[in-house]
Amino acid sequence: MTDPFPSYAALRENEPVMFDEEIGYFVVSRYVDVKAAFDNWQVFSSENAQAPVRARGAAAAKIMNDGGFTAYSGLSARIPPEHTRMRAIVQKEFTPRRYKKLEPTIRENTARLLQQMLAHPTGRGDFLKDVAVDIPTITILGLLGVGPEMVSTYKKWSDSRAAMTWGDLSDDEQIPHARNLVDYWTECLRLVANAHEQLANGENGDNLVFDLVQAQSTGSEISDHEIASVCYSLLFAGHETTTTLISNTIRELLAHPAEWQKLLEDPSRIPAAIDETLRFSPSIVGWRRKALVDTEIGGVQIPAGSNILLLMGSANRDGDTFEQPETFDINRVNARNHLSFGFGIHYCLGNMLAKMQDKIVVEETLKAAPDLRLVDAEKIVFGDNLSFRAPTAVPVTWGETK
């Protein structure tokens, strides 16, 4: 994951649809093929999108079964008509009004965290740990009616979900993560129960969970388990990928000083820089699908039941779609054609919230630390994961070079 892009290029050139014996997936790397598969949900089902890459061991499975863990995907692994029904209900709550209400808090938290980092006597910080982790976590917790004091707990649970779903843990390594997931799911159920209690007492919860429970009470067809599953997914997806997006945006801009300078001169170009980051260095580089019938991709026969890994990270650097794809260029005219939010019926519901948070962080960083620089950029590494490409740190410095 630290530098998969030369391998992606080789795949696109030599074997754009390749069966990987090690993981048991057909790996698809060209833009046209990845986009077409995303767009054809009738043939390429999302039902395996949240399935563990490695089967749960007996001990972890017992912990989760005994703990009542029955969490399922919010939306990304569901298929129509269930997906259609739930998305229509949930999407009504992702409104510009709700985002606008969150914006002042996001900006205030960003400014506070930046000042804390910049006050460090060493003149060095880790932008990932010092800023990028907390911003989306606090935002999502606020969206769901949870206080910021729970940030570290939810982050722990989220790390366990990533490890258990997309990692390659031994049976023993799974055990503490299994316990965390039971606690995580129990909390999601508690949020729904609490919203019901607020509604019964005539209170206004003023958060997404309360609004979904209220919608249910007025006839919307969504169950408590489904609302809890939406919480389970949002608490993870809403901060994990956005933390990485923020980290990668700052990291790529600082790694390309001419592009950083363009934003200092004209901050109105920030949205374009975010889209180019999503193309060039996305949080998720691979997402899964399952073939429901015998089919083909790029002329390669795909038997029914086959697992498929769609490499968005490769598709986003396909020279047939993007000119000079290996160049990070915030002036790119078609950067928004990236596939980092997916495509089709499962296009990321929270994309506007993620981009809004990233935009605020870049704006505030340009103002507070225009001279921010990367430290040892060549040493930055990324975690080992099938789908998520996240840096383990983004070391930075500021002020005069010492």
C-alpha positions in Angstrom: 0.0 0.0 0.0 2.9 2.4 0.5 3.4 2.6 -3.3 1.0 0.3 -5.2 0.9 2.5 -8.3 3.7 0.9 -10.4 2.0 -2.5 -9.9 -1.4 -1.0 -10.9 0.2 0.3 -14.1 1.6 -3.1 -14.9 -1.8 -4.7 -14.3 -3.6 -2.3 -16.6 -1.0 -2.9 -19.3 -0.5 -6.6 -19.0 -3.4 -8.3 -17.2 -6.2 -5.8 -16.6 -8.5 -8.6 -15.3 -6.3 -11.0 -13.2 -7.3 -13.8 -10.9 -5.2 -13.5 -7.7 -4.8 -17.0 -6.2 -3.6 -15.6 -2.8 -6.9 -13.8 -2.1 -9.2 -15.7 -4.4 -10.5 -12.6 -6.2 -10.6 -11.4 -9.8 -8.7 -8.1 -9.7 -9.9 -5.4 -12.1 -7.7 -2.4 -12.8 -8.9 -0.4 -15.9 -11.1 2.6 -15.5 -13.8 1.5 -18.0 -14.1 -1.9 -16.4 -14.2 -0.7 -12.8 -16.8 1.9 -13.6 -19.0 -0.6 -15.6 -18.9 -3.1 -12.8 -19.9 -0.5 -10.2 -22.8 0.5 -12.5 -24.2 -3.0 -13.0 -25.5 -4.0 -9.6 -27.8 -6.6 -11.1 -24.7 -8.7 -12.2 -22.0 -7.4 -9.8 -23.6 -7.6 -6.3 -22.3 -5.6 -3.3 -23.3 -8.3 -0.9 -19.7 -9.2 -0.1 -18.5 -5.6 0.4 -18.4 -5.9 4.1 -17.6 -9.6 4.4 -14.4 -10.4 6.4 -11.5 -10.9 4.1 -10.3 -13.6 6.5 -12.9 -15.9 8.2 -13.4 -15.3 12.0 -11.7 -17.8 14.2 -13.7 -19.9 16.6 -12.8 -17.9 19.7 -13.7 -14.5 18.0 -16.9 -15.9 16.6 -18.0 -17.1 20.1 -17.3 -13.8 21.6 -19.3 -12.0 19.0 -22.2 -14.5 19.1 -22.4 -14.5 22.9 -22.3 -10.7 22.9 -25.3 -10.5 20.6 -23.3 -9.1 17.7 -25.7 -9.0 14.7 -24.5 -5.8 13.0 -24.9 -5.6 9.2 -23.9 -3.1 6.6 -25.7 0.3 6.7 -26.0 0.6 2.9 -22.8 -0.4 1.1 -23.4 -4.2 1.2 -27.1 -4.2 0.8 -28.8 -4.8 -2.5 -32.1 -3.7 -4.0 -34.9 -3.6 -3.1 -33.7 -3.4 0.5 -30.9 -0.9 -0.4 -33.3 1.3 -2.4 -35.8 1.4 0.4 -33.2 2.3 3.1 -31.2 4.7 1.1 -34.3 6.8 0.2 -35.0 7.1 3.9 -31.4 7.8 5.1 -30.6 10.2 2.2 -33.4 12.6 3.3 -31.3 13.2 6.4 -28.1 14.1 4.6 -29.2 17.6 3.7 -27.3 20.9 3.0 -29.1 22.3 6.1 -27.5 19.7 8.3 -24.1 20.2 6.8 -24.3 24.0 7.2 -25.2 23.6 10.8 -22.1 21.4 11.4 -19.7 23.8 9.6 -19.0 26.3 12.4 -18.1 23.5 14.8 -15.9 21.8 12.3 -14.1 25.1 11.7 -13.7 25.8 15.4 -12.4 22.4 16.1 -9.9 22.6 13.2 -8.6 26.0 14.3 -8.2 24.7 17.9 -6.4 21.5 16.9 -4.1 23.4 14.5 -3.1 25.9 17.3 -2.4 23.0 19.7 -0.1 21.4 17.1 1.6 24.7 16.2 2.3 25.4 19.9 4.5 22.3 20.2 7.9 23.5 21.4 9.7 21.1 19.0 8.3 22.8 16.0 7.2 19.4 14.7 3.9 17.6 14.6 2.0 14.7 13.1 -0.8 16.1 11.0 -2.6 12.8 11.0 -2.6 12.4 14.8 -2.8 16.1 15.8 -5.6 17.2 13.4 -6.9 14.7 10.9 -8.1 12.0 13.3 -10.2 14.1 15.6 -12.0 16.4 13.1 -14.1 13.8 11.3 -14.6 11.7 14.4 -16.0 14.6 16.4 -18.2 15.5 13.4 -19.7 12.1 13.0 -20.2 11.7 16.7 -22.0 15.1 16.7 -24.1 13.9 13.7 -25.2 10.9 15.7 -25.7 12.7 19.0 -22.5 11.5 20.8 -20.2 13.8 22.8 -16.6 14.5 21.8 -15.3 12.8 25.0 -16.0 9.5 23.3 -13.6 10.2 20.4 -10.8 7.8 21.6 -13.3 5.0 22.4 -15.0 5.2 19.0 -11.6 5.4 17.3 -10.6 2.2 19.0 -13.8 0.4 17.9 -13.3 1.7 14.4 -9.7 0.4 14.2 -11.1 -3.0 15.2 -13.7 -3.0 12.5 -11.1 -2.2 9.9 -8.8 -5.0 11.2 -11.6 -7.6 11.4 -13.2 -6.8 8.0 -10.3 -5.9 5.7 -7.2 -7.2 7.6 -5.5 -10.5 7.8 -5.4 -11.4 11.5 -4.6 -14.7 13.1 -7.3 -16.3 15.2 -5.6 -15.1 18.4 -5.2 -11.5 17.1 -8.9 -11.4 16.4 -9.9 -11.9 20.0 -9.5 -8.3 21.4 -11.0 -6.8 18.2 -14.0 -9.1 18.5 -14.7 -7.8 22.0 -14.4 -4.2 20.7 -16.9 -5.0 18.0 -19.4 -6.3 20.5 -19.1 -3.1 22.5 -19.4 -1.1 19.3 -22.6 -2.8 18.3 -24.0 -2.5 21.8 -23.4 1.2 21.6 -25.3 1.5 18.3 -28.3 -0.3 19.8 -28.1 2.1 22.8 -28.2 5.1 20.5 -31.4 3.9 18.9 -33.0 3.0 22.2 -32.1 6.4 23.6 -33.6 8.1 20.5 -36.9 6.2 21.1 -36.9 7.3 24.7 -36.4 11.0 23.7 -39.2 10.7 21.2 -41.5 9.2 23.8 -40.7 12.0 26.2 -41.4 14.7 23.6 -37.8 15.7 23.3 -36.0 16.8 20.1 -32.9 14.8 19.8 -31.6 16.9 16.9 -29.3 14.3 15.4 -29.4 11.7 12.7 -30.4 8.7 14.9 -33.3 10.7 16.4 -34.4 11.8 12.9 -34.4 8.2 11.6 -36.4 7.0 14.7 -38.8 9.8 14.2 -39.2 9.0 10.5 -39.9 5.4 11.5 -42.6 6.6 13.9 -44.3 8.5 11.0 -44.4 5.5 8.7 -41.0 5.2 7.1 -40.1 1.6 6.6 -36.9 1.2 8.5 -36.4 -1.1 11.5 -34.4 -0.4 14.7 -31.8 -3.0 13.6 -31.4 -1.2 10.3 -31.0 2.2 12.0 -28.4 0.7 14.4 -26.7 -0.8 11.3 -26.6 2.7 9.7 -24.9 4.0 12.9 -22.5 1.1 12.8 -21.5 2.0 9.3 -21.4 5.7 9.7 -19.4 5.7 12.8 -16.7 3.9 10.8 -17.0 5.1 7.2 -17.8 8.7 8.3 -14.5 9.2 10.0 -12.0 6.6 8.8 -12.0 7.5 5.2 -12.3 11.2 5.9 -9.3 11.1 8.3 -7.4 9.6 5.4 -8.7 12.1 2.9 -7.6 15.0 5.0 -4.2 13.4 5.7 -3.7 12.7 2.0 -4.8 16.1 0.8 -2.3 17.9 3.1 0.4 15.3 2.4 0.1 15.6 -1.4 -0.1 19.3 -1.4 3.0 19.7 0.8 4.7 17.0 -1.3 4.0 19.3 -4.3 5.0 22.8 -3.1 3.9 24.4 -6.4 0.4 23.2 -5.9 0.4 24.4 -2.2 1.5 27.8 -3.4 -1.4 28.0 -5.9 -3.8 27.5 -3.0 -2.0 30.2 -0.9 -2.5 32.6 -3.8 -6.1 31.5 -4.6 -7.9 29.4 -2.0 -11.0 29.2 -4.3 -9.1 26.3 -6.0 -9.3 24.1 -2.9 -12.3 22.1 -4.1 -10.3 21.2 -7.3 -7.3 20.2 -5.2 -9.5 17.9 -3.1 -10.9 16.2 -6.3 -7.4 15.7 -7.5 -6.3 14.2 -4.2 -9.3 11.8 -4.4 -8.1 10.8 -7.9 -4.4 10.7 -7.2 -4.4 9.3 -3.6 -7.8 8.0 -2.5 -8.6 6.6 0.9 -10.0 3.4 -0.6 -8.1 1.9 -3.5 -10.1 -1.4 -3.8 -13.7 -2.4 -3.2 -15.4 -5.7 -3.5 -18.2 -7.2 -5.6 -19.6 -10.6 -6.3 -20.7 -12.0 -9.7 -24.2 -13.3 -9.5 -24.2 -15.0 -12.9 -21.6 -16.2 -15.5 -20.3 -13.0 -17.1 -17.2 -11.3 -18.4 -15.1 -8.3 -17.7 -12.7 -7.0 -20.3 -13.0 -10.2 -22.3 -12.2 -12.4 -19.3 -14.8 -15.0 -18.3 -16.1 -14.5 -14.7 -18.0 -17.6 -13.3 -21.1 -17.0 -11.2 -20.2 -16.7 -7.5 -16.7 -15.2 -8.2 -15.4 -12.5 -5.9 -14.1 -9.4 -7.6 -11.8 -6.6 -6.3 -12.3 -3.3 -8.2 -9.1 -1.3 -8.0 -10.4 2.3 -8.0 -6.8 3.4 -7.1 -5.7 2.0 -10.4 -8.7 3.2 -12.4 -8.0 6.7 -11.2 -4.6 6.6 -12.9 -5.7 5.1 -16.2 -4.1 7.1 -19.0 -7.1 6.3 -21.3 -9.2 8.5 -19.0 -6.8 10.9 -17.3 -4.0 12.7 -19.2 -0.6 12.4 -17.5 -2.2 10.3 -14.8 0.9 10.0 -12.6 1.1 13.8 -12.2 -0.6 15.5 -9.3 -2.2 18.6 -10.9 -4.9 20.6 -9.2 -5.7 22.3 -12.5 -6.8 18.9 -14.0 -10.1 19.5 -15.8 -11.6 16.1 -15.3 -10.4 15.1 -11.8 -14.0 14.8 -10.7 -14.4 11.8 -12.9 -12.5 9.8 -10.3 -14.1 6.6 -8.9 -13.0 7.1 -5.3 -16.6 7.4 -4.1 -17.7 4.5 -6.2 -20.3 4.8 -9.0 -23.9 3.9 -9.5 -26.5 3.2 -6.8 -23.9 2.8 -4.1 -22.2 6.1 -4.7 -21.0 7.4 -1.3 -23.8 9.1 0.5 -21.5 11.1 2.7 -19.2 12.5 -0.1 -20.3 16.1 0.4 -19.7 16.0 4.2 -16.3 14.4 3.6 -15.3 17.1 1.1 -16.7 19.9 3.2 -14.5 18.8 6.2 -11.5 18.5 4.0 -12.0 21.9 2.5 -12.3 23.5 5.9 -9.1 21.9 7.2 -7.2 23.0 4.1 -8.6 26.6 4.4 -7.7 26.8 8.1 -4.2 25.2 7.6 -3.4 27.7 4.8 -4.2 30.6 7.2 -2.6 29.2 10.3 0.5 27.5 8.8 1.2 28.8 5.3 4.8 27.6 5.7 3.9 24.0 6.7 6.3 21.4 5.3 6.6 17.6 5.3 9.3 15.9 7.3 11.0 12.9 5.7 8.2 12.6 3.1 10.0 9.6 1.5 9.7 7.7 4.8 5.9 7.9 5.1 4.4 4.5 5.0 0.8 3.2 4.7 -1.0 0.5 6.6 -1.3 -3.1 5.2 -4.9 -3.5 4.2 -6.9 -4.9 1.2 -9.0 -1.8 0.6 -7.8 1.2 2.7 -4.7 3.2 1.8 -4.0 5.2 4.9 -0.7 6.8 6.0 0.4 5.8 9.5 1.7 9.3 10.1 2.1 12.7 8.3 5.1 14.3 10.0 5.2 18.1 9.5 7.2 21.1 10.6 6.8 24.9 10.3 8.6 28.2 10.9 12.3 28.6 10.1 14.3 25.6 9.2 16.6 24.7 12.1 
